[in-house]
């Protein structure tokens, strides 16, 4: 049995004068997914018609229009936890619903783009593919690495996921991913073209601060984390470091914005340490524009993840967002981050632990000049990592797949 559809199929005939019709599918809440939003809104801004099929989002209608992008919320809710079975159920349930939705619209799109995780979501577009629609698989993260991190003892599950990844790469016409180390790995598994469009912040949202936001050593200094709240991202350890730091800097506090299965543990630890008033936890889901607003008054960004099979290969979007804004950053070290950010651009903690985080937080909180110099160096790094440039690479992939010359 082969998992690849016939290559002789051709895309539906399209009037070259009309906009492209792009369909996207993603097991995520579209409103808070920065990569999907950047791409979809960029296509819509140039005149293309974009429909994104995504998870249900609290307070959102079944069909919505967000900044020119049509969003279809399927009746499937996000899951974040410690059950491999629940994750597979989420992925499988959403994929089945997305496949049914797409199967009733076999010629509606000039291109269907599936966003991982999981990579196998691309199979939901089997019917459009059989009708000649090209498929683009966008690998944000490798599912096998996530499962190796969360479910290390489940070798049969990991083997099945790795096999499904390789089959997915063969099934798509092209593969997109977020940085060169991932691209190199994927190229070992497929002969399909693999391109890189980095997860660079959108300058329309993450506008560099006009002036550095300094702080008074005797006043408040706000540390910040935004994104997925999970045990592997080290927020409990950061909270323990904050408890020690407040003995030296009583105005130090931590703002957390995001969601995930680590929130309950984080809240309990903050309460146990007497930091309920110093650790500001989220009470709702923040769409991306609101996240940017929440970052306006933070002084130092934290990216305190622990090294594991998944975090070893990521380039955190939040790190680049802080750097773009001009916020000094304390981050864990992995080979990908080190490839882009030299030691004078960020304060590395190697590894991230309560002790190393406390030391780094104390150093930057106590030396605003050093923190500002570090942020300025990170801004120089980001000068070459802008969405306005990455967007051109993305358009080139889309236009090549749809045989359009932009």
Beta strands, then each sheet from edge to edge (+ up, - down):
strand 1: 21-26
strand 2: 49-55
strand 3: 63-66
strand 4: 69-74
strand 5: 111-115
strand 6: 134-139
strand 7: 174-177
strand 8: 193-196
strand 9: 221-228
strand 10: 252-259
strand 11: 279-280
strand 12: 300-303
strand 13: 328-332
strand 14: 347-349
sheet 1: 3+ 4- 2- 1- 5- 6- 7- 8-
sheet 2: 11+ 10+ 9+ 12+ 13+ 14+
end
